[in-house]
Amino acid sequence: MAEDPRAENPRDWETETRLVRGGMARSPYGEISEALFLTQSFAYESAEAADRRFSGADPGFIYQRFGNPTTQMFEDRLALLEGADVCRATASGMSAVHVSLMGLLKAGDHLVAGRALFGSSRWIISQWLPRFGVEATYVDATDLEAWKNAIRPNTKALLVESPANPLLEVTAIGAVAEIAHAAGAKLIVDNVFATPIFQKPLALGADVVVYSATKHIDGQGRVLGGAILGGEALMTEAYKDLLRHTGPAMSPFNSWVLLKALETLELRVRRQSETAARVADLIASSGKVRQTIYCGRPDHPQAAIIANQMSGGGNLLAFDLGSREAAWRFLNALQIFDISNNLGDAKSMATHPCTTTHRSMSQAEREEIGLTEGWVRMSVGLEGVGDLSRDVTRALDAA
């Protein structure tokens, strides 16, 4: 049957419509809320039908590890939002980072990574990949000459977080993509802090985007999840078989939770960003911190890059109280903010990176990215800005 020429093209939809209706695949029952398919496997009408399904001659699902109708809707919706050909969901954000690297690298290859990374990402690069014969070089991600100088003939991938965890360092994604492509390498961008609402790495030249869907995409502290997105050819060549056979699959239940969470993603992150900007200004003007870093402030070290590639400041900020003792006094005085290493949640959270998220890094590695013991990282939620401001003011007094 020919397609209806009057049919809506989801790629023409506005962001809000994509988040609510993208990827919708209703069952014959015509449900409004997307169906949750809690099944491990699928039945076939005949042995011949099973043969055609496994050969790829017929479309359809085979096994939950390979795909699931609920997970497919989540993947299609996130791909539509990101502007990607393909999205593949994974069990967690770190499984997405791990797979994104393993799909592009083999023994004898070289990786270049921004030195400001989440602690677990640093562990994969420094401790895990060398077991398989992959070498890595860390660079100052804001220094384009450092990226160029780190390239070797066997460099196959570049990895960057932008904004980076925990001090919100921002990289010129387009410029680094050009360096990668000139060397025949691929650029992977961890976009979790910016969210797909405020930054589109693929449009800036990146080849692969990864997310911890645990963070803003869920945004309500319920489930783990991750995602890898990119062009169809690369996603097939580098990741299809790896994901199929190693099994970091997202559960259908988690897919359903994240699918429903996408409906409110833009509303949440825009509200959080507005509040975070006011909290950041409050902290910066208090006279009680050495430095405040927020992507929406004009004094951010990479403010010009942010203006070029991000459309919002996000809900993360960091500030330096000068010592571990002062940072802990601040955290212990909070009554509304939770002390938690998570981020992107509806509930506001604050953490001490040196002793939590970046604990696995050596002191020398932390100092290399400017992470000293006085820093606090804060994730602003959906509470009232007056309540959060009062809580922060009281904690600053205590610090």
C-alpha positions in Angstrom: 0.0 0.0 0.0 1.3 3.4 -1.0 2.1 5.9 1.8 -0.4 8.6 2.5 1.2 11.8 1.1 -0.6 13.8 3.7 1.0 11.8 6.6 3.0 13.7 9.1 6.8 13.3 9.0 8.0 13.1 12.6 11.3 14.7 11.6 9.3 17.9 10.8 7.8 18.0 14.3 8.9 20.4 17.0 10.9 19.1 19.9 7.9 18.9 22.3 5.9 16.8 19.8 8.8 14.5 19.2 9.2 13.9 22.9 5.5 13.0 23.4 4.7 11.1 20.1 8.0 10.1 18.6 8.5 6.3 18.0 4.9 5.5 18.9 4.0 2.0 17.8 0.5 1.1 19.1 -0.7 -2.5 19.4 -4.1 -3.5 17.9 -5.7 -2.5 21.2 -5.0 1.2 20.4 -3.6 2.1 23.8 -2.8 5.8 24.6 0.0 5.0 27.0 2.7 3.0 25.3 2.5 -0.8 25.9 5.0 -2.5 28.2 6.1 -5.8 26.6 7.5 -7.9 29.5 8.7 -10.9 27.5 12.0 -12.6 27.0 11.3 -14.2 23.7 8.8 -14.3 20.8 6.8 -17.0 19.0 6.7 -17.7 15.3 3.8 -18.9 13.1 6.0 -21.7 11.7 9.5 -23.0 11.4 9.7 -21.3 8.1 8.7 -18.0 9.7 11.4 -18.4 12.3 14.0 -19.1 9.6 13.0 -15.9 7.8 13.1 -13.9 11.0 16.6 -15.1 12.0 17.9 -14.6 8.4 16.7 -11.0 8.4 14.4 -11.7 5.4 11.4 -10.8 7.6 11.4 -8.0 10.1 10.4 -8.6 13.7 11.7 -9.4 17.2 13.6 -12.6 18.1 14.8 -12.3 21.7 14.7 -9.6 24.3 18.5 -9.3 24.2 18.3 -8.4 20.5 15.3 -6.1 20.7 11.9 -5.5 22.3 8.9 -3.5 21.1 8.9 -1.2 24.2 12.7 -0.7 23.9 12.4 0.0 20.2 9.9 2.8 20.9 12.3 4.4 23.4 15.2 4.1 20.9 13.2 5.6 18.1 12.0 8.5 20.2 15.4 9.4 21.5 16.9 9.0 18.0 14.3 11.4 16.7 15.1 13.9 19.4 18.8 13.7 18.9 18.6 13.8 15.1 20.3 10.4 14.8 19.6 7.6 12.3 19.8 4.9 15.0 19.7 4.7 18.8 20.7 1.5 20.7 19.6 1.3 24.4 21.9 -0.3 27.0 21.5 -1.3 30.6 23.4 1.7 32.0 25.2 4.8 31.1 28.6 3.1 31.7 27.7 0.2 29.5 27.0 2.7 26.7 30.4 4.3 27.2 32.1 0.9 27.3 30.4 -0.4 24.2 31.0 2.9 22.3 34.7 2.4 22.8 34.9 -1.3 22.3 33.0 -1.1 19.0 35.7 1.2 17.5 38.9 -0.1 19.0 41.0 -3.3 18.8 44.4 -4.4 19.8 47.1 -2.1 18.5 44.8 0.9 18.3 45.1 4.3 20.0 42.5 6.4 21.8 42.7 10.1 22.6 40.5 11.4 25.4 39.8 14.6 27.2 41.4 14.3 30.6 38.3 15.6 32.5 36.2 12.5 32.6 33.9 10.7 35.0 35.9 8.4 37.3 34.5 5.1 35.8 35.3 6.3 32.2 38.8 7.0 33.3 39.0 3.5 34.8 37.9 1.9 31.5 40.5 3.8 29.5 43.4 3.5 32.0 42.8 0.0 33.5 40.5 -2.0 31.1 41.4 -1.1 27.5 45.2 -1.7 28.1 44.3 -5.4 28.8 43.2 -5.6 25.2 46.2 -3.9 23.7 44.7 -0.4 23.3 46.8 2.6 24.3 45.4 6.0 25.3 46.5 9.6 25.6 44.8 12.1 27.8 44.7 15.8 26.7 43.4 19.1 27.9 40.1 19.0 26.0 40.0 22.8 25.6 43.4 22.9 23.8 43.0 22.1 20.1 46.8 21.8 19.6 46.9 19.2 22.3 44.3 17.1 20.4 46.3 17.5 17.1 49.7 16.6 18.8 48.2 13.5 20.4 47.1 12.0 17.1 49.1 8.9 16.0 48.9 6.8 12.8 46.9 4.2 14.8 44.5 6.6 16.4 41.0 5.3 15.8 38.8 7.2 18.3 38.5 10.4 20.3 36.4 10.7 23.4 35.2 13.8 25.2 32.7 14.8 27.8 31.3 18.3 27.2 30.4 19.7 29.6 32.8 17.5 31.5 32.2 15.9 34.9 32.6 17.5 37.5 33.9 21.0 36.7 31.9 21.7 33.5 34.8 22.1 31.1 33.4 22.6 27.6 35.1 21.4 24.4 34.7 22.9 20.9 33.1 19.7 19.5 33.1 20.8 15.9 36.8 21.6 15.9 37.7 18.3 17.6 35.5 16.4 15.1 37.5 17.9 12.3 40.8 16.8 13.9 39.4 13.3 14.3 38.1 13.0 10.8 41.4 14.3 9.3 43.1 11.4 11.1 40.5 8.9 9.9 39.2 8.5 13.5 35.7 8.8 15.0 34.6 11.3 17.7 32.5 10.0 20.6 30.8 12.7 22.8 29.3 12.0 26.2 26.5 14.5 26.2 24.9 13.7 29.5 25.4 17.1 31.2 24.1 19.1 28.3 21.2 16.7 27.5 19.8 16.5 23.9 17.7 19.6 24.7 20.7 22.0 25.0 23.3 20.4 22.7 23.4 18.3 19.5 26.8 16.8 19.1 26.0 14.9 15.9 25.0 18.2 14.2 28.3 19.6 15.4 30.3 16.8 13.7 30.5 14.1 16.2 30.1 10.5 15.0 28.7 8.9 18.2 26.8 10.3 21.1 26.4 8.5 24.4 24.0 9.1 27.3 23.4 7.9 30.8 19.6 7.8 30.6 19.8 7.3 34.4 20.3 11.0 34.7 18.1 13.7 33.1 16.2 11.3 30.7 14.7 9.4 33.7 15.1 12.4 35.9 13.2 10.9 38.8 15.7 8.5 40.4 14.0 5.2 39.3 15.9 3.2 36.8 19.3 2.7 35.1 19.8 3.1 31.4 22.1 4.2 28.6 22.0 5.0 24.9 24.4 5.1 22.0 23.4 7.1 18.9 24.8 7.7 15.5 24.6 7.2 11.7 23.1 4.0 10.4 26.2 2.6 8.7 28.5 3.2 11.7 25.9 1.9 14.2 25.5 -1.3 12.2 29.2 -1.9 11.5 30.6 -1.0 15.0 27.8 -1.9 17.4 25.1 -4.2 16.1 26.9 -7.5 16.6 28.7 -6.3 19.8 25.4 -5.4 21.5 23.6 -8.5 20.2 26.2 -11.0 21.4 27.6 -9.4 24.6 24.2 -8.6 26.1 24.2 -5.2 27.8 20.4 -5.0 27.0 18.0 -2.5 28.6 15.1 -4.2 30.4 11.7 -3.6 28.8 10.4 -2.1 32.1 13.3 0.4 32.3 12.6 1.2 28.6 9.0 1.9 29.4 9.9 4.2 32.4 12.4 6.1 30.2 10.0 6.3 27.3 7.4 8.0 29.6 10.0 10.2 31.1 11.0 11.6 27.7 7.5 13.2 27.6 8.5 15.7 30.2 12.3 16.0 29.5 12.2 19.4 28.0 9.9 20.8 30.6 12.1 19.5 33.4 15.5 20.5 32.1 14.5 24.0 31.1 12.9 24.7 34.5 16.0 23.2 36.2 18.3 25.3 34.1 16.4 28.5 35.0 16.7 27.7 38.7 20.3 26.6 38.5 21.2 30.0 36.9 19.7 31.8 39.9 21.4 29.5 42.4 24.8 29.9 40.6 24.5 33.7 40.7 23.6 33.5 44.4 26.7 31.4 45.2 29.0 33.5 43.0 27.9 36.7 44.6 28.1 35.4 48.2 31.8 36.2 48.6 32.2 32.8 50.3 33.5 30.7 47.5 36.8 30.9 45.5 35.2 30.2 42.1 31.8 29.3 40.7 31.4 27.5 37.4 28.1 27.4 35.5 27.6 27.0 31.8 25.1 29.8 31.7 27.3 32.5 33.3 29.4 34.9 31.2 32.5 34.2 33.4 32.6 30.5 32.4 36.1 29.8 31.1 34.7 28.6 27.7 31.7 31.0 27.5 32.4 31.7 23.8 32.2 28.0 22.9 29.1 27.6 25.0 27.4 30.4 23.1 28.3 28.7 19.8 27.1 25.1 20.6 24.8 25.1 23.6 21.3 26.6 23.8 21.0 26.5 27.6 23.2 26.4 30.7 21.9 23.1 32.1 21.2 22.2 35.8 24.8 21.4 36.9 27.1 23.9 38.7 30.3 23.6 40.7 32.0 25.8 43.3 35.2 25.8 45.3 34.9 26.4 49.0 38.7 26.1 49.5 39.0 22.9 51.6 37.5 19.5 52.2 36.4 20.6 55.7 34.5 23.6 54.3 32.9 21.5 51.6 31.7 18.9 54.1 30.4 21.6 56.4 28.4 23.0 53.5 27.0 19.6 52.6 26.2 18.6 56.1 24.3 21.9 56.6 21.9 21.3 53.7 18.3 20.5 54.6 16.6 20.4 51.2 19.4 19.3 48.9 20.3 15.6 49.2 23.9 14.6 49.5 24.0 12.2 46.5 26.4 11.4 43.6 23.5 11.2 41.2 22.4 14.2 39.0 19.7 15.3 36.6 17.0 14.3 39.1 13.8 16.2 40.1 15.3 16.4 43.6 18.3 18.7 44.1 21.5 17.0 45.0 25.1 18.0 45.9 28.2 15.9 46.2 31.9 16.1 47.0 33.5 14.7 43.8 36.9 14.0 45.3 35.5 11.5 47.8 32.6 10.2 45.6 32.4 10.3 41.8 36.1 10.9 41.2 37.5 8.9 44.1 39.1 6.3 41.9 41.3 8.9 40.3 44.7 9.6 41.9 45.3 12.9 43.6 47.7 13.8 40.7 45.0 13.0 38.2 42.4 15.1 40.0 44.8 18.0 40.3 45.5 17.8 36.6 41.9 18.7 35.9 41.7 21.3 38.6 39.7 19.2 41.0 40.9 20.0 44.5 39.2 19.1 47.8 37.2 22.2 48.2 34.9 21.6 45.1 31.2 20.8 45.4 29.2 19.7 42.4 25.5 20.6 42.5 22.5 19.3 40.5 19.5 21.6 40.7 16.1 20.0 40.7 12.5 21.1 40.5 12.0 22.5 44.0 11.1 26.2 44.5 13.9 28.6 43.9 13.3 30.4 47.1 13.6 27.2 49.2 16.8 26.2 47.4 18.3 29.6 47.8 17.5 29.6 51.5 19.1 26.2 51.9 22.2 27.2 50.0 22.6 30.5 51.9 22.3 28.6 55.2 24.9 26.0 54.1 27.3 28.7 52.9 27.1 30.4 56.3 27.9 27.1 57.9 30.9 26.5 55.6 
